[in-house]
C-alpha cells in the first residue's frame, strides 16, 4: 500500500521526496494521537505545550532515524550528541508517557519507511484509547477524600466505621489513628482575665481515612450515615485530586 518506490530508496542517501513524505506522514500520525489524547483526557490540566510536543516529536524521531540510516557510526555519533543534552522535563502522569511513546514510535516507524507498521500501530493505539474512555476503567473519580472523625475509645469503633464505608466507598484505607490528649484553650472570664482552660479528651480517638466514593454515592449520604455513630464528636471530610506520579 505504501511501498511505492520508497523501498528502492538508499537509506544512507535518502531522496528529498522520501524525506518529505516521511516527515508529513509522521506528523499526520502524531496529530491523530494528539487528537485522541485531547478527546479521551478528562483532566483540565492539558498544557498547550505538551499537545504541541506530542504532535511534533514524531517528526524529530523520523528525521533522526533517517539521518542515521544504516550507518553504525552515525548511530554512535547521534548517541554521543544526544547525551550532551539534559532532558529535565518530568511527565508525572504515566498515561501522558504512553502517548508520548506512541508518537515517538510512529515517528521511528516512519523513519525506517515502515509506513504500514506506523499506520496500523497508531490506529490500534488510538482505537484502544477511545475504547478505554467508555470502559469502566474510566469511570472512577480522580478525587480522593480525606475523612477524619473523632469517636469514643472502643475496640469496635473501627469495625462500625468501616462497615459504613463499605456501603458508600469504592475503596478506602486507614491512614492514621490517634488517641487524643487533653486540649488547652484560652478563655476570658467575666472579669476580663484570660486564662487557659483544659478540655478533657481522654475518652476520644481520631480515625483518618483515604476514601474513593462509589459513582452513585453522594457526600451527603456518606456523612449522614457516619453522623449516626454513637458518641461521634467531630467529622471532617474534604476531597482533592491526588498526584498520579509513580
Buried (B, 14 or more C-beta within 10 A) or exposed (E): EBEEEBEEBEBEEBEEEBBEBBBEBBBBBBBBBBBBBEEBBEEEEEEEEBBEBBBBBBBBBBBBBBBBBEEEEBBEEBEEEEEEEEEEEEBEBEBBEEBBEBBBBBBBBBBBBBBEBBBEBBEEBBEEBEEEBEEEEEEEBEEBBBBBBBBEEEEEBBEBBBEBBEEBBEEBEBEEEEEBEEEEEEEEEEEEEEEEEEEEBEEBBBBBBBBBBBEEBEEEEBBEBBEEBEEBBEBEBEBEEEEEEE
